[in-house]
């Protein structure tokens, strides 16, 4: 979806944070080692089955999220059953983050404005 893997490049391009978003499906016994830029922070989100993630071998089931430690390679394996995960990484934006409910902004004031816009029907579906 974003980034590069096995000679393929995802359609998301030109984003300053240089995101990596891989939809990874592993057969039982399969492992993925994906090199990440040293500047990136990363996490793995479980979609199906149970994957084992990182040097600490953290199990990640459907709905689980595991933050990866520093290191140039993200390792995901499926030792006992097939698994599907999202591997997400990007360069940190180093800006303040305020979050509440479904909204993520930079300040509490921006969050208040987003909720006001939502309640007033000013947020519309672009599709």
N, CA, C and O atoms as CSV, one atom per row, in Angstrom:
chain,resi,resn,atom,element,x,y,z
A,1,UNK,N,N,0.819,-1.196,0.000
A,1,UNK,CA,C,0.000,0.000,0.000
A,1,UNK,C,C,0.861,1.258,0.000
A,1,UNK,O,O,0.574,2.224,-0.706
A,2,UNK,N,N,1.939,1.226,0.817
A,2,UNK,CA,C,2.895,2.337,0.838
A,2,UNK,C,C,4.265,1.755,1.130
A,2,UNK,O,O,4.395,0.825,1.926
A,3,UNK,N,N,5.280,2.298,0.490
A,3,UNK,CA,C,6.630,1.786,0.668
A,3,UNK,C,C,6.973,0.779,-0.412
A,3,UNK,O,O,6.273,0.659,-1.418
A,4,UNK,N,N,8.069,0.054,-0.188
A,4,UNK,CA,C,8.540,-0.918,-1.171
A,4,UNK,C,C,8.747,-2.275,-0.526
A,4,UNK,O,O,9.144,-2.383,0.635
A,5,UNK,N,N,8.466,-3.318,-1.317
A,5,UNK,CA,C,8.683,-4.691,-0.860
A,5,UNK,C,C,8.810,-5.576,-2.087
A,5,UNK,O,O,7.965,-5.532,-2.981
A,6,UNK,N,N,9.863,-6.377,-2.130
A,6,UNK,CA,C,10.070,-7.368,-3.187
A,6,UNK,C,C,9.943,-6.764,-4.585
A,6,UNK,O,O,9.347,-7.365,-5.479
A,7,UNK,N,N,10.507,-5.574,-4.762
A,7,UNK,CA,C,10.492,-4.938,-6.071
A,7,UNK,C,C,9.215,-4.198,-6.427
A,7,UNK,O,O,9.143,-3.572,-7.485
A,8,UNK,N,N,8.212,-4.254,-5.572
A,8,UNK,CA,C,6.946,-3.552,-5.825
A,8,UNK,C,C,6.906,-2.282,-4.975
A,8,UNK,O,O,7.410,-2.259,-3.852
A,9,UNK,N,N,6.304,-1.236,-5.518
A,9,UNK,CA,C,6.145,0.029,-4.804
A,9,UNK,C,C,4.667,0.341,-4.679
A,9,UNK,O,O,3.928,0.291,-5.662
A,10,UNK,N,N,4.231,0.667,-3.452
A,10,UNK,CA,C,2.827,0.989,-3.218
A,10,UNK,C,C,2.439,2.312,-3.855
A,10,UNK,O,O,3.310,3.113,-4.196
A,11,UNK,N,N,1.135,2.552,-4.022
A,11,UNK,CA,C,0.660,3.759,-4.697
A,11,UNK,C,C,0.785,5.039,-3.874
A,11,UNK,O,O,0.721,6.130,-4.439
A,12,UNK,N,N,0.961,4.936,-2.551
A,12,UNK,CA,C,1.093,6.133,-1.717
A,12,UNK,C,C,2.519,6.650,-1.865
A,12,UNK,O,O,3.476,5.934,-1.566
A,13,UNK,N,N,2.664,7.897,-2.327
A,13,UNK,CA,C,3.984,8.450,-2.604
A,13,UNK,C,C,3.966,9.948,-2.329
A,13,UNK,O,O,2.908,10.577,-2.352
A,14,UNK,N,N,5.136,10.513,-2.071
A,14,UNK,CA,C,5.251,11.953,-1.905
A,14,UNK,C,C,4.840,12.466,-0.539
A,14,UNK,O,O,4.616,13.666,-0.382
A,15,UNK,N,N,4.735,11.594,0.458
A,15,UNK,CA,C,4.363,11.999,1.812
A,15,UNK,C,C,5.646,12.217,2.607
A,15,UNK,O,O,6.535,11.366,2.591
A,16,UNK,N,N,5.752,13.343,3.300
A,16,UNK,CA,C,6.975,13.712,4.009
A,16,UNK,C,C,7.415,12.639,5.000
A,16,UNK,O,O,8.613,12.394,5.137
A,17,UNK,N,N,6.490,12.002,5.685
A,17,UNK,CA,C,6.831,10.996,6.695
A,17,UNK,C,C,7.278,9.674,6.081
A,17,UNK,O,O,7.616,8.744,6.814
A,18,UNK,N,N,7.289,9.568,4.753
A,18,UNK,CA,C,7.727,8.362,4.030
A,18,UNK,C,C,7.114,7.094,4.630
A,18,UNK,O,O,7.839,6.216,5.096
A,19,UNK,N,N,5.776,6.998,4.619
A,19,UNK,CA,C,5.119,5.869,5.280
A,19,UNK,C,C,5.385,4.531,4.597
A,19,UNK,O,O,5.600,4.445,3.388
A,20,UNK,N,N,5.359,3.498,5.428
A,20,UNK,CA,C,5.385,2.110,4.964
A,20,UNK,C,C,4.114,1.479,5.505
A,20,UNK,O,O,3.879,1.512,6.713
A,21,UNK,N,N,3.294,0.908,4.641
A,21,UNK,CA,C,2.070,0.231,5.054
A,21,UNK,C,C,1.975,-1.050,4.247
A,21,UNK,O,O,1.629,-1.034,3.066
A,22,UNK,N,N,2.288,-2.161,4.902
A,22,UNK,CA,C,2.290,-3.454,4.234
A,22,UNK,C,C,1.187,-4.335,4.797
A,22,UNK,O,O,1.075,-4.498,6.012
A,23,UNK,N,N,0.383,-4.895,3.928
A,23,UNK,CA,C,-0.628,-5.888,4.285
A,23,UNK,C,C,0.063,-7.240,4.107
A,23,UNK,O,O,0.277,-7.691,2.982
A,24,UNK,N,N,0.410,-7.881,5.225
A,24,UNK,CA,C,1.251,-9.078,5.211
A,24,UNK,C,C,0.421,-10.316,5.527
A,24,UNK,O,O,-0.195,-10.399,6.590
A,25,UNK,N,N,0.404,-11.271,4.614
A,25,UNK,CA,C,-0.243,-12.563,4.842
A,25,UNK,C,C,0.840,-13.630,4.894
A,25,UNK,O,O,1.627,-13.779,3.960
A,26,UNK,N,N,0.871,-14.372,6.002
A,26,UNK,CA,C,1.879,-15.408,6.194
A,26,UNK,C,C,1.223,-16.772,6.328
A,26,UNK,O,O,0.247,-16.931,7.061
A,27,UNK,N,N,1.763,-17.754,5.619
A,27,UNK,CA,C,1.335,-19.138,5.799
A,27,UNK,C,C,1.960,-19.671,7.082
A,27,UNK,O,O,2.927,-19.106,7.592
A,28,UNK,N,N,1.412,-20.744,7.591
A,28,UNK,CA,C,1.972,-21.370,8.794
A,28,UNK,C,C,3.450,-21.681,8.553
A,28,UNK,O,O,3.810,-22.274,7.537
A,29,UNK,N,N,4.303,-21.273,9.501
A,29,UNK,CA,C,5.729,-21.518,9.413
A,29,UNK,C,C,6.507,-20.469,8.635
A,29,UNK,O,O,7.735,-20.529,8.580
A,30,UNK,N,N,5.818,-19.514,8.037
A,30,UNK,CA,C,6.475,-18.492,7.221
A,30,UNK,C,C,6.910,-17.307,8.086
A,30,UNK,O,O,6.311,-17.027,9.124
A,31,UNK,N,N,7.968,-16.615,7.637
A,31,UNK,CA,C,8.481,-15.444,8.348
A,31,UNK,C,C,8.787,-14.331,7.357
A,31,UNK,O,O,9.205,-14.589,6.228
A,32,UNK,N,N,8.576,-13.096,7.785
A,32,UNK,CA,C,8.919,-11.917,6.993
A,32,UNK,C,C,9.929,-11.104,7.784
A,32,UNK,O,O,9.715,-10.819,8.963
A,33,UNK,N,N,11.019,-10.731,7.146
A,33,UNK,CA,C,11.976,-9.782,7.717
A,33,UNK,C,C,12.017,-8.611,6.750
A,33,UNK,O,O,12.509,-8.745,5.629
A,34,UNK,N,N,11.503,-7.466,7.178
A,34,UNK,CA,C,11.416,-6.301,6.292
A,34,UNK,C,C,12.300,-5.188,6.832
A,34,UNK,O,O,12.150,-4.766,7.979
A,35,UNK,N,N,13.216,-4.719,6.007
A,35,UNK,CA,C,14.119,-3.649,6.411
A,35,UNK,C,C,13.374,-2.315,6.413
A,35,UNK,O,O,12.679,-1.972,5.457
A,36,UNK,N,N,13.536,-1.576,7.507
A,36,UNK,CA,C,12.903,-0.260,7.653
A,36,UNK,C,C,13.975,0.818,7.774
A,36,UNK,O,O,15.065,0.540,8.276
A,37,UNK,N,N,13.694,2.034,7.329
A,37,UNK,CA,C,14.641,3.130,7.555
A,37,UNK,C,C,14.858,3.324,9.060
A,37,UNK,O,O,13.914,3.210,9.842
A,38,UNK,N,N,16.087,3.614,9.463
A,38,UNK,CA,C,16.388,3.767,10.891
A,38,UNK,C,C,15.643,4.941,11.513
A,38,UNK,O,O,15.506,5.001,12.735
A,39,UNK,N,N,15.163,5.871,10.703
A,39,UNK,CA,C,14.435,7.039,11.208
A,39,UNK,C,C,12.985,6.731,11.569
A,39,UNK,O,O,12.325,7.561,12.194
A,40,UNK,N,N,12.475,5.565,11.191
A,40,UNK,CA,C,11.048,5.260,11.320
A,40,UNK,C,C,10.676,4.632,12.663
A,40,UNK,O,O,11.458,3.896,13.265
A,41,UNK,N,N,9.475,4.940,13.106
A,41,UNK,CA,C,8.819,4.228,14.201
A,41,UNK,C,C,7.828,3.274,13.549
A,41,UNK,O,O,7.301,3.561,12.474
A,42,UNK,N,N,7.569,2.126,14.207
A,42,UNK,CA,C,6.729,1.119,13.545
A,42,UNK,C,C,5.847,0.384,14.541
A,42,UNK,O,O,6.146,0.303,15.733
A,43,UNK,N,N,4.733,-0.156,14.004
A,43,UNK,CA,C,3.885,-1.047,14.780
A,43,UNK,C,C,3.288,-2.089,13.853
A,43,UNK,O,O,3.276,-1.933,12.632
A,44,UNK,N,N,2.790,-3.159,14.467
A,44,UNK,CA,C,2.111,-4.230,13.739
A,44,UNK,C,C,0.716,-4.361,14.327
A,44,UNK,O,O,0.556,-4.409,15.547
A,45,UNK,N,N,-0.304,-4.419,13.459
A,45,UNK,CA,C,-1.699,-4.577,13.873
A,45,UNK,C,C,-2.207,-5.909,13.349
A,45,UNK,O,O,-2.102,-6.189,12.155
A,46,UNK,N,N,-2.762,-6.740,14.241
A,46,UNK,CA,C,-3.250,-8.061,13.859
A,46,UNK,C,C,-4.591,-8.020,13.152
A,46,UNK,O,O,-5.538,-7.402,13.638
A,47,UNK,N,N,-4.673,-8.686,11.992
A,47,UNK,CA,C,-5.924,-8.777,11.233
A,47,UNK,C,C,-6.554,-10.160,11.313
A,47,UNK,O,O,-7.779,-10.286,11.335
A,48,UNK,N,N,-5.716,-11.206,11.356
A,48,UNK,CA,C,-6.243,-12.572,11.376
A,48,UNK,C,C,-5.167,-13.518,11.891
A,48,UNK,O,O,-3.979,-13.295,11.657
A,49,UNK,N,N,-5.577,-14.575,12.592
A,49,UNK,CA,C,-4.621,-15.537,13.127
A,49,UNK,C,C,-3.792,-14.921,14.236
A,49,UNK,O,O,-4.154,-13.891,14.803
A,50,UNK,N,N,-2.662,-15.571,14.542
A,50,UNK,CA,C,-1.736,-15.062,15.557
A,50,UNK,C,C,-0.335,-15.031,14.953
A,50,UNK,O,O,0.201,-16.059,14.542
A,51,UNK,N,N,0.243,-13.840,14.909
A,51,UNK,CA,C,1.613,-13.669,14.426
A,51,UNK,C,C,2.524,-13.438,15.624
A,51,UNK,O,O,2.076,-12.993,16.681
A,52,UNK,N,N,3.795,-13.742,15.452
A,52,UNK,CA,C,4.809,-13.465,16.464
A,52,UNK,C,C,5.660,-12.326,15.913
A,52,UNK,O,O,6.128,-12.383,14.776
A,53,UNK,N,N,5.858,-11.281,16.736
A,53,UNK,CA,C,6.443,-10.044,16.233
A,53,UNK,C,C,7.658,-9.628,17.050
A,53,UNK,O,O,7.643,-9.684,18.279
A,54,UNK,N,N,8.708,-9.209,16.353
A,54,UNK,CA,C,9.859,-8.566,16.970
A,54,UNK,C,C,10.778,-9.492,17.737
A,54,UNK,O,O,10.539,-10.693,17.859
A,55,UNK,N,N,11.848,-8.884,18.255
A,55,UNK,CA,C,12.868,-9.627,18.992
A,55,UNK,C,C,12.313,-10.231,20.282
A,55,UNK,O,O,12.799,-11.264,20.743
A,56,UNK,N,N,11.306,-9.596,20.859
A,56,UNK,CA,C,10.704,-10.120,22.095
A,56,UNK,C,C,9.669,-11.206,21.819
A,56,UNK,O,O,9.093,-11.769,22.750
A,57,UNK,N,N,9.432,-11.501,20.528
A,57,UNK,CA,C,8.503,-12.556,20.108
A,57,UNK,C,C,7.114,-12.352,20.730
A,57,UNK,O,O,6.559,-13.260,21.349
A,58,UNK,N,N,6.576,-11.168,20.557
A,58,UNK,CA,C,5.268,-10.802,21.092
A,58,UNK,C,C,4.158,-11.375,20.218
A,58,UNK,O,O,4.146,-11.131,19.012
A,59,UNK,N,N,3.210,-12.141,20.806
A,59,UNK,CA,C,2.082,-12.625,20.009
A,59,UNK,C,C,1.123,-11.477,19.679
A,59,UNK,O,O,0.800,-10.657,20.538
A,60,UNK,N,N,0.676,-11.433,18.427
A,60,UNK,CA,C,-0.265,-10.410,17.976
A,60,UNK,C,C,-1.435,-11.119,17.311
A,60,UNK,O,O,-1.294,-11.699,16.234
A,61,UNK,N,N,-2.601,-11.067,17.968
A,61,UNK,CA,C,-3.823,-11.682,17.439
A,61,UNK,C,C,-4.682,-10.594,16.795
A,61,UNK,O,O,-4.332,-9.414,16.819
A,62,UNK,N,N,-5.795,-11.005,16.227
A,62,UNK,CA,C,-6.724,-10.060,15.593
A,62,UNK,C,C,-7.095,-8.951,16.577
A,62,UNK,O,O,-7.532,-9.227,17.695
A,63,UNK,N,N,-6.919,-7.691,16.156
A,63,UNK,CA,C,-7.253,-6.546,16.997
A,63,UNK,C,C,-6.144,-6.099,17.922
A,63,UNK,O,O,-6.268,-5.055,18.562
A,64,UNK,N,N,-5.053,-6.861,18.015
A,64,UNK,CA,C,-3.917,-6.474,18.858
A,64,UNK,C,C,-2.991,-5.540,18.097
A,64,UNK,O,O,-2.929,-5.570,16.868
A,65,UNK,N,N,-2.270,-4.708,18.846
A,65,UNK,CA,C,-1.282,-3.823,18.263
A,65,UNK,C,C,0.006,-3.969,19.046
A,65,UNK,O,O,-0.012,-3.917,20.276
A,66,UNK,N,N,1.127,-4.152,18.360
A,66,UNK,CA,C,2.435,-4.248,19.006
A,66,UNK,C,C,3.341,-3.171,18.430
A,66,UNK,O,O,3.529,-3.086,17.217
A,67,UNK,N,N,3.900,-2.350,19.313
A,67,UNK,CA,C,4.848,-1.322,18.895
A,67,UNK,C,C,6.217,-1.978,18.813
A,67,UNK,O,O,6.650,-2.647,19.751
A,68,UNK,N,N,6.894,-1.784,17.693
A,68,UNK,CA,C,8.206,-2.386,17.499
A,68,UNK,C,C,9.281,-1.514,18.118
A,68,UNK,O,O,9.197,-0.286,18.083
A,69,UNK,N,N,10.298,-2.161,18.687
A,69,UNK,CA,C,11.428,-1.435,19.236
A,69,UNK,C,C,12.317,-0.907,18.129
A,69,UNK,O,O,12.101,-1.187,16.950
A,70,UNK,N,N,13.319,-0.141,18.525
A,70,UNK,CA,C,14.253,0.406,17.544
A,70,UNK,C,C,15.000,-0.730,16.863
A,70,UNK,O,O,15.324,-1.740,17.489
A,71,UNK,N,N,15.257,-0.561,15.626
A,71,UNK,CA,C,15.991,-1.567,14.871
A,71,UNK,C,C,15.668,-1.463,13.409
A,71,UNK,O,O,14.593,-0.995,13.035
A,72,UNK,N,N,16.590,-1.897,12.574
A,72,UNK,CA,C,16.410,-1.706,11.140
A,72,UNK,C,C,15.517,-2.741,10.462
A,72,UNK,O,O,15.149,-2.571,9.300
A,73,UNK,N,N,15.162,-3.813,11.178
A,73,UNK,CA,C,14.397,-4.880,10.534
A,73,UNK,C,C,13.173,-5.224,11.367
A,73,UNK,O,O,13.278,-5.447,12.573
A,74,UNK,N,N,12.012,-5.266,10.723
A,74,UNK,CA,C,10.781,-5.723,11.370
A,74,UNK,C,C,10.639,-7.208,11.058
A,74,UNK,O,O,10.652,-7.605,9.893
A,75,UNK,N,N,10.504,-8.025,12.096
A,75,UNK,CA,C,10.376,-9.470,11.907
A,75,UNK,C,C,8.995,-9.907,12.362
A,75,UNK,O,O,8.588,-9.644,13.494
A,76,UNK,N,N,8.277,-10.577,11.468
A,76,UNK,CA,C,6.942,-11.098,11.754
A,76,UNK,C,C,6.931,-12.552,11.316
A,76,UNK,O,O,7.359,-12.872,10.207
A,77,UNK,N,N,6.439,-13.442,12.189
A,77,UNK,CA,C,6.356,-14.854,11.810
A,77,UNK,C,C,5.011,-15.435,12.213
A,77,UNK,O,O,4.296,-14.880,13.047
A,78,UNK,N,N,4.686,-16.567,11.598
A,78,UNK,CA,C,3.436,-17.285,11.885
A,78,UNK,C,C,3.804,-18.744,12.149
A,78,UNK,O,O,3.606,-19.592,11.279
A,79,UNK,N,N,4.338,-19.050,13.336
A,79,UNK,CA,C,4.862,-20.392,13.573
A,79,UNK,C,C,3.815,-21.493,13.665
A,79,UNK,O,O,4.097,-22.631,13.290
A,80,UNK,N,N,2.618,-21.192,14.152
A,80,UNK,CA,C,1.668,-22.277,14.402
A,80,UNK,C,C,0.388,-22.221,13.578
A,80,UNK,O,O,-0.352,-23.203,13.532
A,81,UNK,N,N,0.109,-21.093,12.926
A,81,UNK,CA,C,-1.102,-20.961,12.117
A,81,UNK,C,C,-0.913,-19.807,11.138
A,81,UNK,O,O,-0.071,-18.940,11.374
A,82,UNK,N,N,-1.673,-19.775,10.047
A,82,UNK,CA,C,-1.587,-18.634,9.135
A,82,UNK,C,C,-1.948,-17.344,9.876
A,82,UNK,O,O,-2.725,-17.359,10.831
A,83,UNK,N,N,-1.377,-16.239,9.423
A,83,UNK,CA,C,-1.649,-14.955,10.070
A,83,UNK,C,C,-1.619,-13.846,9.030
A,83,UNK,O,O,-0.959,-13.947,7.996
A,84,UNK,N,N,-2.358,-12.781,9.341
A,84,UNK,CA,C,-2.361,-11.588,8.487
A,84,UNK,C,C,-2.260,-10.368,9.393
A,84,UNK,O,O,-3.016,-10.236,10.355
A,85,UNK,N,N,-1.322,-9.479,9.081
A,85,UNK,CA,C,-1.097,-8.275,9.880
A,85,UNK,C,C,-0.861,-7.079,8.965
A,85,UNK,O,O,-0.542,-7.232,7.786
A,86,UNK,N,N,-1.023,-5.901,9.527
A,86,UNK,CA,C,-0.568,-4.674,8.875
A,86,UNK,C,C,0.731,-4.258,9.548
A,86,UNK,O,O,0.791,-4.147,10.773
A,87,UNK,N,N,1.762,-4.030,8.760
A,87,UNK,CA,C,3.016,-3.472,9.250
A,87,UNK,C,C,3.008,-2.002,8.851
A,87,UNK,O,O,2.968,-1.673,7.665
A,88,UNK,N,N,3.047,-1.122,9.848
A,88,UNK,CA,C,2.935,0.317,9.606
A,88,UNK,C,C,4.164,1.008,10.190
A,88,UNK,O,O,4.518,0.784,11.348
A,89,UNK,N,N,4.810,1.843,9.386
A,89,UNK,CA,C,5.983,2.580,9.855
A,89,UNK,C,C,6.031,3.932,9.155
A,89,UNK,O,O,5.537,4.089,8.039
A,90,UNK,N,N,6.633,4.902,9.827
A,90,UNK,CA,C,6.813,6.226,9.233
A,90,UNK,C,C,7.817,6.998,10.071
A,90,UNK,O,O,8.080,6.656,11.224
A,91,UNK,N,N,8.367,8.036,9.480
A,91,UNK,CA,C,9.239,8.932,10.224
A,91,UNK,C,C,8.376,9.736,11.194
A,91,UNK,O,O,7.327,10.246,10.801
A,92,UNK,N,N,8.796,9.858,12.447
A,92,UNK,CA,C,8.014,10.653,13.404
A,92,UNK,C,C,7.878,12.098,12.924
A,92,UNK,O,O,8.823,12.668,12.379
A,93,UNK,N,N,6.700,12.683,13.130
A,93,UNK,CA,C,6.480,14.060,12.679
A,93,UNK,C,C,6.968,15.082,13.703
A,93,UNK,O,O,7.091,16.266,13.389
A,94,UNK,N,N,7.242,14.637,14.905
A,94,UNK,CA,C,7.782,15.487,15.968
A,94,UNK,C,C,6.947,16.753,16.179
A,94,UNK,O,O,7.475,17.857,16.311
A,95,UNK,N,N,5.645,16.557,16.205
A,95,UNK,CA,C,4.706,17.640,16.480
A,95,UNK,C,C,3.794,17.195,17.613
A,95,UNK,O,O,3.630,15.996,17.840
A,96,UNK,N,N,3.197,18.151,18.331
A,96,UNK,CA,C,2.265,17.758,19.382
A,96,UNK,C,C,1.071,17.007,18.792
A,96,UNK,O,O,0.633,17.277,17.674
A,97,UNK,N,N,0.564,16.066,19.570
A,97,UNK,CA,C,-0.590,15.279,19.136
A,97,UNK,C,C,-1.636,15.322,20.237
A,97,UNK,O,O,-1.349,15.022,21.396
A,98,UNK,N,N,-2.855,15.700,19.861
A,98,UNK,CA,C,-3.992,15.679,20.783
A,98,UNK,C,C,-5.027,14.751,20.172
A,98,UNK,O,O,-5.339,14.864,18.987
A,99,UNK,N,N,-5.560,13.836,20.966
A,99,UNK,CA,C,-6.547,12.901,20.418
A,99,UNK,C,C,-7.710,12.746,21.386
A,99,UNK,O,O,-7.553,12.770,22.606
A,100,UNK,N,N,-8.884,12.587,20.784
A,100,UNK,CA,C,-10.109,12.378,21.553
A,100,UNK,C,C,-11.111,11.722,20.624
A,100,UNK,O,O,-11.387,12.229,19.537
A,101,UNK,N,N,-11.658,10.591,21.056
A,101,UNK,CA,C,-12.615,9.871,20.218
A,101,UNK,C,C,-11.993,9.538,18.876
A,101,UNK,O,O,-10.877,9.021,18.827
A,102,UNK,N,N,-12.695,9.824,17.783
A,102,UNK,CA,C,-12.171,9.471,16.464
A,102,UNK,C,C,-11.244,10.535,15.866
A,102,UNK,O,O,-10.760,10.368,14.747
A,103,UNK,N,N,-10.992,11.623,16.597
A,103,UNK,CA,C,-10.237,12.737,16.022
A,103,UNK,C,C,-8.824,12.808,16.582
A,103,UNK,O,O,-8.595,12.567,17.768
A,104,UNK,N,N,-7.890,13.139,15.714
A,104,UNK,CA,C,-6.502,13.395,16.097
A,104,UNK,C,C,-6.115,14.732,15.482
A,104,UNK,O,O,-6.207,14.922,14.269
A,105,UNK,N,N,-5.684,15.646,16.326
A,105,UNK,CA,C,-5.304,16.985,15.875
A,105,UNK,C,C,-3.994,17.355,16.574
A,105,UNK,O,O,-3.341,16.496,17.167
A,106,UNK,N,N,-3.614,18.629,16.504
A,106,UNK,CA,C,-2.387,19.090,17.154
A,106,UNK,C,C,-2.641,19.726,18.514
A,106,UNK,O,O,-1.749,19.736,19.362
A,107,UNK,N,N,-3.856,20.264,18.740
A,107,UNK,CA,C,-4.163,20.940,20.007
A,107,UNK,C,C,-5.569,20.567,20.477
A,107,UNK,O,O,-6.390,20.075,19.703
A,108,UNK,N,N,-5.823,20.813,21.758
A,108,UNK,CA,C,-7.169,20.589,22.294
A,108,UNK,C,C,-8.177,21.530,21.639
A,108,UNK,O,O,-9.332,21.158,21.431
A,109,UNK,N,N,-7.740,22.749,21.314
A,109,UNK,CA,C,-8.634,23.700,20.656
A,109,UNK,C,C,-9.071,23.168,19.288
A,109,UNK,O,O,-10.237,23.297,18.915
A,110,UNK,N,N,-8.148,22.579,18.549
A,110,UNK,CA,C,-8.497,21.992,17.251
A,110,UNK,C,C,-9.460,20.819,17.424
A,110,UNK,O,O,-10.355,20.621,16.602
A,111,UNK,N,N,-9.276,20.040,18.496
A,111,UNK,CA,C,-10.214,18.948,18.781
A,111,UNK,C,C,-11.604,19.495,19.064
A,111,UNK,O,O,-12.593,18.977,18.546
A,112,UNK,N,N,-11.686,20.545,19.888
A,112,UNK,CA,C,-12.989,21.152,20.183
A,112,UNK,C,C,-13.676,21.606,18.895
A,112,UNK,O,O,-14.875,21.391,18.717
A,113,UNK,N,N,-12.909,22.239,17.991
A,113,UNK,CA,C,-13.458,22.715,16.724
A,113,UNK,C,C,-13.909,21.533,15.852
A,113,UNK,O,O,-14.944,21.613,15.192
A,114,UNK,N,N,-13.142,20.448,15.849
A,114,UNK,CA,C,-13.526,19.267,15.061
A,114,UNK,C,C,-14.839,18.683,15.571
A,114,UNK,O,O,-15.697,18.303,14.774
A,115,UNK,N,N,-15.006,18.607,16.892
A,115,UNK,CA,C,-16.264,18.098,17.444
A,115,UNK,C,C,-17.429,19.039,17.125
A,115,UNK,O,O,-18.530,18.582,16.817
A,116,UNK,N,N,-17.187,20.355,17.197
A,116,UNK,CA,C,-18.237,21.314,16.831
A,116,UNK,C,C,-18.647,21.128,15.371
A,116,UNK,O,O,-19.835,21.107,15.050
A,117,UNK,N,N,-17.652,20.995,14.489
A,117,UNK,CA,C,-17.942,20.793,13.064
A,117,UNK,C,C,-18.714,19.497,12.845
A,117,UNK,O,O,-19.638,19.448,12.032
A,118,UNK,N,N,-18.336,18.457,13.564
A,118,UNK,CA,C,-19.020,17.165,13.426
A,118,UNK,C,C,-20.483,17.283,13.858
A,118,UNK,O,O,-21.390,16.856,13.145
A,119,UNK,N,N,-20.692,17.867,15.029
A,119,UNK,CA,C,-22.060,18.003,15.558
A,119,UNK,C,C,-22.933,18.897,14.672
A,119,UNK,O,O,-24.146,18.701,14.590
A,120,UNK,N,N,-22.310,19.877,14.011
A,120,UNK,CA,C,-23.055,20.803,13.146
A,120,UNK,C,C,-23.228,20.255,11.729
A,120,UNK,O,O,-23.837,20.910,10.884
A,121,UNK,N,N,-22.700,19.063,11.466
A,121,UNK,CA,C,-22.854,18.466,10.142
A,121,UNK,C,C,-21.937,19.047,9.081
A,121,UNK,O,O,-22.185,18.886,7.887
A,122,UNK,N,N,-20.872,19.724,9.513
A,122,UNK,CA,C,-19.955,20.333,8.544
A,122,UNK,C,C,-18.891,19.362,8.036
A,122,UNK,O,O,-18.130,19.697,7.128
A,123,UNK,N,N,-18.832,18.172,8.609
A,123,UNK,CA,C,-17.912,17.146,8.101
A,123,UNK,C,C,-18.722,16.253,7.175
A,123,UNK,O,O,-19.658,15.583,7.612
A,124,UNK,N,N,-18.368,16.244,5.915
A,124,UNK,CA,C,-19.149,15.487,4.937
A,124,UNK,C,C,-18.311,14.382,4.324
A,124,UNK,O,O,-17.081,14.424,4.363
A,125,UNK,N,N,-18.977,13.407,3.765
A,125,UNK,CA,C,-18.333,12.295,3.077
A,125,UNK,C,C,-17.908,12.770,1.691
A,125,UNK,O,O,-18.758,13.140,0.882
A,126,UNK,N,N,-16.584,12.765,1.400
A,126,UNK,CA,C,-16.133,13.259,0.095
A,126,UNK,C,C,-16.515,12.335,-1.054
A,126,UNK,O,O,-16.432,12.730,-2.217
A,127,UNK,N,N,-16.932,11.114,-0.743
A,127,UNK,CA,C,-17.265,10.146,-1.798
A,127,UNK,C,C,-18.625,10.344,-2.291
A,127,UNK,O,O,-19.072,9.618,-3.179
